[in-house]
Amino acid sequence: MKQFNFSCFGRLFLSFALALPIWVFAQDDQPLAPVSRTYAITNVNIIQAPGRKIDMGTILVKDGIIKAVGKTVAIPPEAIVIKADSMYVYAGFIDGLSRVGVIKPKEETNRERPKDPGNPPNERAGITPQNDVRNELNPSDKSMEELRNVGFTTAHVVPYGGMLPGNGSIILLGGSSADKMVLASKSAFYSELTSAQRVYPSTVIGVMAKWRELYRQASLSKSYESLYSSNRAGLERPETDRVLEAFYPVIDKKQPVLFKSDNVLDIQRVLTLQNDFGFPLMLADVKEGWDVINKIKAANAKTFLSLDLPEAKKEVKEGDKKEEKKDDKKAKTIVELEKEALEKRKEEFAAKHTAQPLVFQKAGVAFGFSTLTAKPKDIPANLRRMITAGLTEDQALAALTTTPAQLLGLSDRMGSIDNGKMANLVISDKSYFNEKSKVRYVFVDGQLYTLDVKEEKKGDKNGAKSSVQGNWSYFTETPQGTNTGKIKLKNVDGTYSGTITSNMSDKETEIKNVTVDGNKLSFTFDFQMGSNTMAIEVNLTIDGTSFDGSMSVGSYGSFPMKGTKDPGL
């Protein structure tokens, strides 16, 4: 049996490769096949499915299929042995809605307004249901690796676009080409209540009206085509319309409509459309579903809850608690009281959002998870927050594996570790839901991915704080396009201050309420909009000379924000 030792194998292969003549490689540019497609994972805690566990067992994988699972598994001589040493193995996680691996189209600036904005071309209005996400997949996109590294092996991906971006597909998070990644094509008719810019439909109500209009036109077109095919004599030949034809599988109830529905109003609007037309429905990226859970249940909508959570409340340090007690004795201004009330409402909403899976669980509504708006690095911590809010580990695991497999029609191929199923596996050094757990290996369709896990460096917070000061260049994505600018930060005796600029204005604006906690940086600044002043909140996580975070603009929402430190400063 071969021992799992990549360094030895790598040196052996390199020596062999250097000894070969150049013409051998010139004959075939295809990547070399692995030394064996048979693997034995030994001495591992096997979580076959929620509530099913084998302690210190073995899994045999051959040609992408699980061949044996148990304590006494015969290991063939050609197998590459992975000595898991008491690690944990789970079925690969399944993402209910994502754009992982999908090529993002370039922003079109200064688009000319059509002559008739009330009746624009379909593409300009965001109406492209005939599109296929398979044409937009990039197997080498970094997002594939990022999502795979936290345990996901399968995703329901959809294209970018407006109200009707196109058809989604279920893909594997591994493969050398788009076609090899795709497990099920045209798995859903993807829709959003996203309005068009400067043309009809430019409002959510307009989007709903247009959706109804297209559905009814498609129904009439389909009926006429059926009539024409049964008796062509004396009938005008029907016109071909790819947009309307894309609705046909939905009308026949052979394809579900997958709606991105994050807030409660959007959920209610989508349920109204579904009630009008009776199409099979999937709701995904749901963030505010607790108040309409009975309506979701009545509609028999397949549901995927968002793995994106509001930022967790920071723990108050002992010294800060004493300061708060002193402040409590002082009379508070109206502004301070309003701020406290706002913070309390935000905390209450965050608590409801975090406890949403538990509410669905108690109501008996099956659900999976979607990563569409979640950052992969935040997903394990967000799952732990849901568990702290009352969800059990088995229930969380079911929402990652068995339930989405059932909702997407994949239960015969994945969702559990059983003989005959695809070798989609995630192996972590501790229980996946342990705070210190790290994913070590991932199998996608039998292909092994080994993670380079870096040990956390023990450093003091003062060292982390000192890297914050300096000049940073940032950009943030908003519905109006990309916004760029500079952030300048100074540290004087532990007190931070600074300014921020934007490409919309050269003026330096003072930043306020600067807080640095380890590698976490947050601050606010005021933005003048006409005669009104709006407070903008920024929350960033710094990693060396780069940062990643969000910029929250009141009721307008939160937008991703990234940046890098200017060299030499």
Phi, psi and omega in degrees: 000140181277133176276148183280091183221092185294328184293317179295314180299320181297317179294320180296315181295321180296316179299317180295318182295319181293335182279346183279146175291154184300327186294338178297317180287330183292338181291331190209116178274358184294146178297145180293142178288153178297157183300331176202148175255020178247126181230144173236118178261113188248161175053049186234144173282113186262112173267090186297322180191168178307124180086359179237117184221141172240119180280133174049057180252193182226142174240129177253126180241133178218126177053041175082005182238142174284119184262331181202145178220126178162189181272332181238084181247127178287128183259117180292155184297335182277357185287139169275121186266126174254108179279101188283342175049061175068020174286182181239136178237136181232160169296143180302142183284152184239126183263125185280339177201125185201163168240027180300131179077000182270131181289122180279128180292152179289144179294130177263112180262153177056042177290135180291139178283132181296159182299326179240084182296343177281346179217065185282166173302150184305315182298321179295330181272000181081026183249092181223053184294344179283348180293155181234124183298339179301332180283354185240015183270139177236106184300335183264007180299137184298330181299332178298312181294319182299318180285323178296325183292345175255013169111357181275135180239346183220143180214145173267103188256149181226157180282164171283155177158196182264233186290328179227082186289329181143190182275138176270169176218153173266123185236159171266143183274054178182152181140153185271349180211163180300317182296324180286336179283330189284126178263320178215119181270158180047049183282342180200151174266103190274135181222152172224155172268053182259123182278161178273159180268117172068010175219166177283137001271119185261005177226163178297319178298321177296321178298315180297319179296318180293321179300314179298317181299314181295319180298315181293320177298319180295321179297316178295317180297317180295319179297319181292322178297321178295318179297316182296320182290335180277333180200096186280342186297127176078003181251141178289138181298131180292145179281149176274130179219105185295327179297311181291323180297331179295337179281341188305312179298330177291315179299323179280359181061029176263348180223130179282155171266122179259113182252129167287118187221080187279322185255165188296324179294317179297321179299314180297320180294318179295319179297327176295315177299317181296323179293326180291322189245343175074021180285153175294135191236139168240130174253129183224160184061034183289124180243342184224056186262356188295329182278346182237025186297325179293324178292321178297318180295316181296327180280354182055038181278131174286129194238137176233114182278147183288139174269006175269123181241153173300153182300137181291147178294134179287140178290136180278128180286160185302317180296322179291328178298319179296321179295322179296321180296322177295318181294328181299331182285340180276149176291130183266145179284167179300321180297316180296320179294319178294322179295318178298317180296320178296315179298322179295318178296320178297319179295319180296318179295316180299321179295318178295317180298316181293325181273001183305315179302323179296320179297316178295321179298314181293330180279355179076026178259116179294141181211150168248193179239154173233147183251009190313313184251008181267148173273127183310320183294339181270348189297311180302317180294321179294323176296319178295324177296320177296322179292319176299328180282357174129342178291139177277163179297321178296321179292321177295318179295321178299320180290343178265341190229279190294319183291310177298329176298319179290316182296328183262004179072035184244007188300333180284347184242335185203178179109340178212166180261092182221155179304136176092348180272163180298145179277072172253107189223150173231130183241123179241154184289335174229179174309136186305328185272003174285137184301329183264006182290145176227136176286129183254320181221149173223133172253131173236112181054039178084354178271128184272133172239124180256128183269138175272094184273121179268132177288141180293134178277137178271107180227156180278158183293333180296323177295320179294322182293324185294337182280353183284320185292150182132191180254134182235142172257135183228163168215148178223140181265125177233167178302337180271358180125193182271131177248131181237165179174191182235145172238126177247126183236135177237148178234112179241107179054043176084357178256127183260145175211172179167190181222164177223142176237168180219154177292349177277346180201136178280351183292135176276124180255134181291137175264150186232168175051044182287126178232130177237120179228099186065241178260015178260127179236132176221149177197170176232160171207158183265138178237127182274119177239096185066235179267359182257148175249127183245133178274126179250132183251133181240131177231121186231151171244121185265133177232091181069247182254022177220162174219161181216136181181212183215156175240117183260125184244071177050227183285353181282347177110185182243138184234142181296144183223128180230158180194167177225152180280136179291134183295147175079007183238000000 
